Amino acid sequence: MRPDGVKIRLDFVEDRSIIADSLEVGYLVERHLSDGDIVLFNRQPSLHQMSIMAHHFPCATWKNFPITPSVCPHTMQILMVMK
């Protein structure tokens, strides 16, 4: 997206190298997540800024975000009670 708010969709562009060469500082580029990207999670019911966690995104074929159980202590307590 350009600073003036105009979006450029690459779905409809035949020569993407022209668009790549025209990128300037200040443009916002949306892309898919890649392996090792840092993503921010905030688990409900907490909506506080202090409870946001950053994780390295493991690129996988799953349709979910695998989170280590050690960062979800309440979930682990519930699972232990259910056994």
N, C-alpha and C positions, 0 to 999 in steps of 0.2 A: 504494500500500500504506500502510495506516495504521501508526502507531508500534507498535500492539499486534500487528502481523503479519497482519492481516486484509486480503486482496486484494479490490478492487472491480473486477469485469470490466465494461467498458463495452459488451461485446457483448450483454449481456442487460438493459441499462438502456434504458428507453423515453425518459425525459426526462433528458438529460445535463446540462442546466443546473442541476438540483438538486444533482447530484454536484459540479459545478464550484463552486457557491456554498458547499458544505460543506467544501471543501479548507482545510486549516490548515497552519501552519508545522510542519514535521516529517514531512509526508506525502511518500512517494516516488512520483513519477509516471513511469511508463514510456511512452515514445512512440517513434515511428519517427524515423529520422535525417532531418534537413532539410539543405538546401543551406547550406554554410558551417559546419556543426557540426564541432567538433574531435574526432577519433577517435585512439585510441592503438593503435599497432602494435608488435609485438615479433616480429621475424623469427627463425625457427628457423635454426640449432641453438642460438642464443644465448638463454638464459633469464635473463640478468642484467637487473636493473632499470635499469642504466645504458644499455642498448641499446634502450630503448623510445623510439619516435619518435612525435611528434604531427603529424597532418596535418589540413588543412581538408578536409572531406568534400565532393566535388563530386556533387551530386545528379544522377544520370544514369539512363538506362533500362537500363544494363548490369547484369549479375548479379555483377559483381566490383567491387573497389575499385581504380581506376586509380592507380598510384603512379609518380611521376616516376622514370625510370631513374637519375638522378643520385644518388638516395638508396639505390640498390642497387648499390654498386660491384662486389661479387662476382658478381652476376648479369651485369653488363655485361662483366666479364672472361671469363666462361664463354661468352657469346654471341660475343665477338670470337674466341675460340679455335675455336669451332665453325664459323666461316665459312671 
